[in-house]
Structure formats: C-alpha cells, structure tokens
Amino acid sequence: MYALMQIDTESRREVAGGIQDLPISDKCTLAEVLCIVDAKEQYAYSIEDRDNRNAYFQQCASDYEQAIAADVREELKVELLHHRGKALRRTAQQAGALACFNELLTYRPDWHAAHGQISHLGMQTGADAATKAAGEASMRWLIDKMLFDFSAVPLRVSLAAIAHLRSYANVVNQIAHEDQKVAQIAEVIAISALEGLDQFYEAFVAFTSKFAYEHESVVVALAESLPELLSVSPDSIDKRQWASACEALSNAARSANMAGKGKLASRLVASMQIFAQEIVASGVTNPYSVRVVMKAFITADLPDDALEICEKAAPETKDHWILYRKSQALLAQGKTQDALTSAGEALEGALNDARAKEHLPSYYEQLSKCAEASKDHSSAISFCECAVNTCPKGKYLKHLQDRLARLVLKN
C-alpha cells in the first residue's frame, strides 16, 4: 500500500482513502505507520489555504508527539521523530524541529534523510545562527557521504542536498575548487535524470547556478549526455518543477554559448522557451517565477516579452532580483537611462540582502554596462572597479578584469 501511495496525486488520494485519521500506537506495524504518516502529508498538501494547512501540520506534530510519549518501540519512534521534525519545520518551528532531528540522530547517526532535513532547516528564513551552523554541518556530512559513495545515499536525499547547496556558500566554494567533486555531483544529477525523478530539475538549476561559469564544460557535457533534457515537455513533469526546469535550461544554454556550442545552445533555448510560455499561460504570480521567465526571455533575445511579464506581474516591484532582469531587458531595448535606474535600484536592494552578497559583482557589472551605453565612461570604469573588488578568484574575476582594462584603454 505504501508503494501504491507513491504514484501520481489523484491515484494517491484514492488509494489512501481516509487512513490519515487512523491512530498511531505501539500496536501498529512500521508499514502501517509509514502509510498513515504519508497519508497525512498528502492530505495536508490538498489543503489550499496556507493557514489551515499549517494548522493541520501542527496537529500532525502533536499527534506524533503523543505517540512518542506513549513509549512506542524504537523503530516507530525514529520515524515519528523524523516526521514530527518535518511538520515543525513546515510551520517554521525551527528549534523544535532541530531538537527532533538531533534526538533521532542519537538513535540513527547515519540517517541521511534527517541530515537532509537539518540542511533544509538551516536555509529557511529566520533560521538562527545555531540552526544555520547545524544546517551547514549536515550539508557537509551529506556531500562527503555522497562523494565517497553516491550509491550509499538515497538518490532523492542527494538531489535535495544538491538543490539546497545554493544556500551554503562555504560548502559551494570548497567544492568549486575541486574539479573531481564537481564532476561527481554532475554524475549524481545525470543518474537522477535517468531515473525520471522530478527533483532532477531542482538539483540541476542549483548545480548550474553555482558551477556553470567556472565549470561550463561539465554542464555542457551533462546537457549533451541527456537528450531527454532537450525534448522534455511541461506536461511530462510536475507543474511545480516548471520554473526550475526553465532556469536550468537557461543556465545550460548560457554554458553552451560560452563553450562555443551554438547548436546545443539553440536547442536548449527552444526547450526553455516552451517552459517559459507555459508558465506565463498558467499565470505567473510568485517573484521567483517572474524572474525565471524574464531571464528566459532575455536569454532568447526577447526583451519585449521579458518587460511585458514584468509589467503584468510585478509593475511596482522592489525585488532586486527582478529589477536586475528588468535592467537587462531595458538595456537590450536601448533604453539606457531606464536601465541604469533599474540597475541602481537592484543594487540598493542587493546590498541590503545578505543572500545576494555573492551576486554583487554582477550587479555592479550591469551598472557598468548601463553607464557605458550612456557614454559615461568614468562611471562605467568606477562600477567595474567595484565589481572587481567584490568578486572572488575565478573565471568571472578574470572576465571583469579584462572588461576593466578595455574600459580604461577606451577612456
């Protein structure tokens, strides 16, 4: 029954019936507990109102706590600790969630999924210093285990860890300097694509966003080895993955262009546009989807479409990620002063966002491009110097230094 409950959503509900309301006790088998817990999670995600959904997750956490307090046997206790921790994480009760996972690890130190949940906790909004530190430690543990023997870590856990890497700059920077580790992570992503896991796109977008510039050959090789990546249709994957698929294809297309693989880049752009258009047709609402679609249209050299979706979905936005894309689109249209204004607003927002610190060089470079297009060469040089001064070592720094040298020579 548990296996049947892992199939598509509509069938799941039919199979699960009303078992989410069954009580959990020491008389239950492990299989029964797994089915009840899974049915509860499925039911929770069928509740559209966020407040009501959170209230249900809170009730789930209380149900699991009561079962644990009734002194259930250990094999049930560890499962209930895991799912109580997940329910608390979903209701932003991070301290309680971390306590659950830490207690679980006293029974099962190598429980990969628990480390995966702790790494998720550490990247959540509002996480305190202790939770962030615990998240980074669990992320390092997972990556080390995965790189030592990827078959020893459940593939879904590995993919989730890769997807969460973007929130752990220290771990990313350490991996980025070791070509073999980057290649190993790419191999895990390739295997997940062959397995047909939707989480592939979340992992791929995280991988390409962090490693594509410095390791474009790895990204290109990965794209070339996965023809299904180029031909997949939005209907074939979960709608929740459309934005990730669109951004992953955008990043891969950029890498292909950088590597001189024009034909591959064109095929990736064509697939990317299909996803972008489907996202627009379905009604873009959240900021992430807006900036992903804008990025896709800019990559496809369609700045008018990028600005149209921005005007429809976020006309008065203060989101610096969106403003950055808006500046790129305006510059592509030749509206240099408007582009400069948007780039300045984007930088102001990014400077006040700790998550954007590593992206500051790109924001300064965009300002430099706008100033250059406006024939303000001194400002173009100044902004490019800021980009160089905020950029770590690597290919991008070399690119910025070359740009700065060209601007100085031109001036």
C-alpha positions as CSV (number, residue, x, y, z in Angstrom):
1,M,0.0,0.0,0.0
2,Y,2.8,2.4,0.8
3,A,4.3,1.7,-2.6
4,L,1.0,2.5,-4.3
5,M,0.8,5.7,-2.4
6,Q,3.9,7.0,-4.1
7,I,2.2,7.2,-7.5
8,D,0.5,10.3,-9.0
9,T,-1.6,12.6,-6.9
10,E,-5.1,11.7,-8.0
11,S,-4.5,8.0,-7.6
12,R,-2.8,8.5,-4.3
13,R,-5.9,10.1,-2.8
14,E,-8.0,7.2,-3.9
15,V,-5.6,4.6,-2.5
16,A,-5.0,6.5,0.8
17,G,-8.7,6.8,1.5
18,G,-9.2,8.2,5.0
19,I,-6.3,6.4,6.7
20,Q,-4.8,9.7,7.7
21,D,-7.3,9.7,10.6
22,L,-6.2,6.4,12.0
23,P,-4.5,6.5,15.4
24,I,-0.8,5.6,15.8
25,S,0.1,3.3,18.6
26,D,2.7,0.7,19.6
27,K,0.4,-1.9,18.1
28,C,1.0,-0.6,14.6
29,T,3.4,-2.2,12.3
30,L,6.1,0.0,10.8
31,A,4.4,-0.3,7.4
32,E,1.1,1.0,8.9
33,V,2.8,4.0,10.5
34,L,4.5,4.8,7.2
35,C,1.2,4.7,5.4
36,I,-0.6,6.8,8.0
37,V,2.1,9.4,8.0
38,D,2.3,9.6,4.2
39,A,-1.5,9.9,4.0
40,K,-1.4,12.8,6.5
41,E,1.3,14.6,4.4
42,Q,-0.7,14.0,1.2
43,Y,-3.9,15.3,2.8
44,A,-2.1,18.4,4.2
45,Y,-1.0,19.4,0.7
46,S,-4.5,19.1,-0.6
47,I,-5.5,22.0,1.8
48,E,-5.2,25.1,-0.3
49,D,-5.4,27.7,2.5
50,R,-2.0,28.2,3.9
51,D,-3.1,28.9,7.5
52,N,-5.4,25.9,7.5
53,R,-2.6,23.7,6.1
54,N,-0.2,25.0,8.8
55,A,-2.7,24.2,11.4
56,Y,-3.1,20.7,10.1
57,F,0.7,20.2,10.2
58,Q,0.7,21.5,13.7
59,Q,-1.9,18.9,14.6
60,C,0.2,16.2,12.9
61,A,3.2,17.3,15.1
62,S,1.0,17.0,18.2
63,D,-0.2,13.5,17.1
64,Y,3.3,12.3,16.6
65,E,4.4,13.7,19.9
66,Q,1.6,11.9,21.7
67,A,2.6,8.6,20.1
68,I,6.2,9.1,21.0
69,A,5.2,10.0,24.6
70,A,3.3,6.7,24.8
71,D,6.7,5.0,24.6
72,V,6.4,3.3,21.2
73,R,9.1,0.9,20.3
74,E,12.3,2.3,18.8
75,E,11.7,1.6,15.1
76,L,8.4,3.6,15.3
77,K,9.9,6.3,17.5
78,V,12.7,7.2,15.0
79,E,10.1,7.5,12.2
80,L,7.8,9.7,14.3
81,L,10.7,11.9,15.4
82,H,11.6,12.4,11.7
83,H,8.1,13.3,10.7
84,R,7.4,15.4,13.7
85,G,10.5,17.4,12.8
86,K,9.3,17.8,9.3
87,A,5.9,19.0,10.5
88,L,7.5,21.5,12.8
89,R,9.9,22.7,10.0
90,R,6.9,23.3,7.8
91,T,5.3,25.5,10.4
92,A,8.6,27.5,11.0
93,Q,9.2,26.0,14.4
94,Q,12.8,25.5,13.7
95,A,14.1,25.0,17.2
96,G,11.6,22.2,17.9
97,A,12.3,20.7,14.5
98,L,16.1,20.7,15.1
99,A,15.6,19.1,18.5
100,C,13.6,16.2,16.9
101,F,16.2,15.6,14.2
102,N,19.1,15.7,16.7
103,E,17.3,13.2,19.0
104,L,16.7,10.9,16.0
105,L,20.4,11.0,15.2
106,T,21.2,9.7,18.7
107,Y,19.4,6.5,17.6
108,R,20.4,6.5,13.9
109,P,23.6,8.6,13.4
110,D,23.7,7.8,9.7
111,W,20.1,8.6,8.9
112,H,20.6,10.5,5.6
113,A,17.1,12.0,5.5
114,A,17.5,13.6,8.9
115,H,20.7,15.3,7.8
116,G,18.8,16.4,4.7
117,Q,16.1,17.9,6.8
118,I,18.6,19.7,9.0
119,S,20.3,21.2,6.0
120,H,16.8,22.4,4.8
121,L,16.2,24.0,8.3
122,G,19.5,25.9,8.1
123,M,18.5,27.6,4.8
124,Q,15.0,28.7,6.0
125,T,14.1,32.3,6.5
126,G,14.5,33.3,10.1
127,A,17.0,30.5,11.0
128,D,19.2,31.5,13.9
129,A,23.0,31.1,14.0
130,A,22.9,27.7,15.7
131,T,20.4,26.3,13.1
132,K,22.4,27.7,10.2
133,A,25.6,26.1,11.7
134,A,23.8,22.8,12.1
135,G,22.5,23.0,8.6
136,E,25.9,23.6,7.1
137,A,27.4,20.7,9.2
138,S,24.7,18.4,7.9
139,M,25.2,19.6,4.3
140,R,29.0,18.9,4.6
141,W,28.2,15.4,6.0
142,L,25.8,14.6,3.2
143,I,28.1,15.9,0.4
144,D,31.0,13.9,1.9
145,K,29.0,10.7,2.0
146,M,27.6,11.3,-1.5
147,L,31.0,11.9,-3.0
148,F,32.6,8.9,-1.2
149,D,29.9,6.6,-2.5
150,F,26.8,8.1,-4.1
151,S,25.0,4.7,-4.1
152,A,25.1,4.7,-0.3
153,V,22.9,7.9,-0.1
154,P,19.2,7.7,-1.2
155,L,19.0,9.5,-4.6
156,R,16.2,11.7,-3.5
157,V,18.2,12.8,-0.5
158,S,21.2,13.5,-2.6
159,L,19.2,15.6,-5.1
160,A,17.6,17.6,-2.2
161,A,21.1,18.3,-0.8
162,I,22.3,19.5,-4.2
163,A,19.3,21.7,-4.6
164,H,20.0,23.3,-1.2
165,L,23.6,23.9,-1.9
166,R,22.9,27.4,-3.1
167,S,22.3,28.4,0.5
168,Y,25.7,27.2,1.7
169,A,28.3,29.4,0.1
170,N,31.2,28.0,2.2
171,V,30.4,24.5,1.0
172,V,30.0,25.6,-2.6
173,N,33.3,27.5,-2.6
174,Q,35.1,24.4,-1.3
175,I,33.6,22.2,-3.9
176,A,34.1,24.7,-6.8
177,H,37.9,24.5,-6.4
178,E,37.9,20.7,-6.9
179,D,37.1,19.6,-10.4
180,Q,36.6,16.0,-9.5
181,K,33.9,16.8,-6.9
182,V,32.0,19.0,-9.4
183,A,32.1,16.1,-11.9
184,Q,30.9,13.7,-9.3
185,I,27.9,15.9,-8.4
186,A,27.1,16.1,-12.1
187,E,27.1,12.3,-12.3
188,V,24.6,12.1,-9.5
189,I,22.3,14.6,-11.3
190,A,22.7,12.6,-14.6
191,I,21.7,9.4,-12.8
192,S,18.6,11.1,-11.3
193,A,17.5,12.2,-14.8
194,L,17.8,8.6,-16.0
195,E,15.6,7.5,-13.0
196,G,13.0,10.0,-14.1
197,L,12.9,12.0,-10.8
198,D,11.3,15.4,-11.0
199,Q,13.7,16.6,-8.4
200,F,16.3,16.4,-11.1
201,Y,15.4,20.0,-12.2
202,E,15.8,21.5,-8.7
203,A,19.2,19.9,-8.4
204,F,20.2,20.9,-11.9
205,V,19.3,24.5,-11.5
206,A,21.3,24.7,-8.3
207,F,24.2,23.0,-9.9
208,T,24.2,25.2,-13.0
209,S,23.7,28.4,-11.0
210,K,26.7,27.7,-8.8
211,F,29.1,25.8,-11.0
212,A,28.3,26.7,-14.7
213,Y,30.5,29.7,-15.0
214,E,33.7,28.1,-13.6
215,H,32.9,24.6,-14.9
216,E,31.0,25.2,-18.2
217,S,32.4,22.0,-19.8
218,V,30.9,19.9,-17.1
219,V,27.5,21.5,-17.6
220,V,27.7,21.2,-21.4
221,A,28.8,17.5,-21.1
222,L,25.8,16.9,-18.8
223,A,23.4,18.5,-21.2
224,E,24.8,16.6,-24.2
225,S,24.5,13.3,-22.3
226,L,20.8,13.9,-21.6
227,P,18.8,14.3,-24.8
228,E,15.6,13.9,-22.8
229,L,16.6,17.3,-21.1
230,L,16.2,18.9,-24.6
231,S,12.9,17.3,-25.5
232,V,11.0,17.1,-22.2
233,S,7.6,18.8,-22.4
234,P,6.0,20.7,-19.5
235,D,3.2,18.1,-19.4
236,S,5.6,15.3,-18.6
237,I,6.8,16.8,-15.3
238,D,5.1,18.2,-12.2
239,K,3.9,21.8,-12.7
240,R,5.8,22.8,-9.5
241,Q,9.0,22.0,-11.4
242,W,8.4,24.2,-14.4
243,A,10.3,27.2,-13.1
244,S,13.3,25.0,-12.1
245,A,13.3,23.4,-15.5
246,C,13.1,26.7,-17.2
247,E,16.0,28.2,-15.2
248,A,18.1,25.1,-15.6
249,L,17.7,25.2,-19.3
250,S,18.6,28.9,-19.3
251,N,21.8,28.3,-17.4
252,A,22.7,25.3,-19.6
253,A,22.2,27.4,-22.7
254,R,24.5,30.1,-21.4
255,S,27.2,27.5,-20.7
256,A,26.8,26.0,-24.2
257,N,27.2,29.5,-25.7
258,M,30.3,30.1,-23.6
259,A,31.7,26.8,-24.8
260,G,31.0,27.7,-28.5
261,K,28.3,25.1,-28.8
262,G,25.8,27.2,-30.7
263,K,23.6,24.3,-31.9
264,L,23.3,22.9,-28.4
265,A,22.5,26.3,-27.1
266,S,19.8,26.8,-29.6
267,R,18.1,23.5,-28.7
268,L,18.3,24.4,-25.0
269,V,16.8,27.8,-25.7
270,A,14.0,26.3,-27.7
271,S,13.1,24.0,-24.8
272,M,13.5,26.8,-22.3
273,Q,11.0,29.0,-24.2
274,I,8.3,26.3,-24.2
275,F,8.5,26.2,-20.4
276,A,8.6,30.0,-20.2
277,Q,5.5,30.3,-22.3
278,E,3.6,27.6,-20.3
279,I,4.5,29.4,-17.0
280,V,3.1,32.6,-18.5
281,A,0.0,30.9,-19.7
282,S,-0.6,29.3,-16.3
283,G,-0.4,32.7,-14.6
284,V,2.8,33.9,-13.1
285,T,2.3,35.0,-9.5
286,N,5.4,34.5,-7.4
287,P,8.6,36.6,-7.7
288,Y,10.8,33.5,-8.4
289,S,8.7,32.5,-11.5
290,V,8.6,36.1,-12.7
291,R,12.4,36.5,-12.7
292,V,12.9,33.0,-14.2
293,V,10.6,33.8,-17.1
294,M,12.3,37.2,-17.6
295,K,15.7,35.5,-17.6
296,A,14.5,33.0,-20.1
297,F,13.1,35.7,-22.5
298,I,16.3,37.7,-22.2
299,T,18.4,34.6,-22.9
300,A,16.2,34.1,-26.0
301,D,16.8,37.7,-27.1
302,L,13.2,38.7,-26.4
303,P,13.5,41.7,-24.1
304,D,10.0,43.0,-25.0
305,D,8.4,39.8,-23.7
306,A,10.6,40.0,-20.5
307,L,9.3,43.5,-19.8
308,E,5.7,42.6,-20.7
309,I,5.7,39.9,-18.0
310,C,7.3,42.2,-15.5
311,E,4.7,44.9,-16.2
312,K,1.9,42.4,-15.8
313,A,3.1,40.5,-12.7
314,A,5.4,43.0,-10.9
315,P,5.0,46.5,-12.1
316,E,5.9,48.2,-8.9
317,T,8.4,45.6,-7.7
318,K,11.1,46.2,-5.2
319,D,12.5,42.7,-5.6
320,H,16.2,43.3,-6.6
321,W,16.4,40.0,-8.5
322,I,13.6,41.1,-10.8
323,L,14.9,44.7,-11.1
324,Y,18.2,43.2,-12.2
325,R,16.5,41.4,-15.0
326,K,14.4,44.4,-15.8
327,S,17.6,46.4,-16.3
328,Q,19.0,43.8,-18.6
329,A,15.8,43.9,-20.7
330,L,15.7,47.7,-20.9
331,L,19.4,47.8,-21.9
332,A,18.7,45.3,-24.7
333,Q,15.9,47.7,-25.9
334,G,18.4,50.6,-25.9
335,K,16.6,52.4,-23.0
336,T,19.9,53.2,-21.3
337,Q,18.7,55.7,-18.7
338,D,15.8,53.5,-17.6
339,A,18.1,50.5,-17.5
340,L,20.6,52.5,-15.3
341,T,17.8,53.5,-12.9
342,S,16.6,49.9,-12.5
343,A,20.2,48.6,-12.1
344,G,20.8,51.2,-9.3
345,E,17.6,50.1,-7.5
346,A,18.6,46.5,-7.9
347,L,22.0,47.1,-6.4
348,E,20.5,49.0,-3.5
349,G,18.2,46.1,-2.7
350,A,21.0,43.6,-3.1
351,L,23.2,45.5,-0.7
352,N,20.5,45.1,1.9
353,D,20.1,41.3,1.3
354,A,22.7,39.0,2.8
355,R,21.7,36.3,0.4
356,A,22.7,38.5,-2.5
357,K,26.3,39.2,-1.4
358,E,27.9,36.8,-3.8
359,H,25.9,38.3,-6.7
360,L,27.1,41.9,-6.1
361,P,29.8,41.7,-8.8
362,S,27.1,41.0,-11.4
363,Y,25.0,43.9,-10.2
364,Y,28.0,46.3,-10.4
365,E,28.8,45.0,-13.9
366,Q,25.3,45.6,-15.0
367,L,25.6,49.2,-13.8
368,S,28.9,49.5,-15.6
369,K,27.3,48.2,-18.9
370,C,24.4,50.8,-18.5
371,A,26.9,53.6,-17.9
372,E,29.0,52.6,-20.8
373,A,25.9,52.5,-23.1
374,S,25.1,56.0,-21.8
375,K,28.6,57.2,-22.8
376,D,29.5,57.8,-19.1
377,H,32.9,56.2,-19.3
378,S,34.2,57.3,-15.9
379,S,31.1,55.8,-14.2
380,A,31.5,52.6,-16.3
381,I,35.1,52.3,-15.0
382,S,34.1,53.0,-11.4
383,F,31.3,50.5,-11.4
384,C,33.5,47.9,-13.0
385,E,36.2,48.5,-10.3
386,C,33.5,47.8,-7.7
387,A,32.7,44.6,-9.5
388,V,36.3,43.5,-9.5
389,N,36.8,44.4,-5.8
390,T,33.8,42.3,-4.7
391,C,34.5,39.3,-6.9
392,P,36.3,36.2,-5.6
393,K,39.0,34.5,-7.7
394,G,37.9,32.6,-10.8
395,K,36.9,33.0,-14.4
396,Y,34.4,35.7,-13.6
397,L,37.0,37.8,-11.9
398,K,39.2,37.4,-15.0
399,H,36.3,38.5,-17.2
400,L,35.8,41.6,-15.1
401,Q,39.4,42.5,-15.0
402,D,39.6,42.2,-18.8
403,R,36.5,44.4,-19.1
404,L,38.0,47.0,-16.8
405,A,41.2,47.0,-18.8
406,R,39.2,47.6,-22.0
407,L,37.2,50.4,-20.4
408,V,40.4,52.1,-19.2
409,L,42.0,51.8,-22.6
410,K,38.9,53.1,-24.3
411,N,38.7,56.1,-21.9
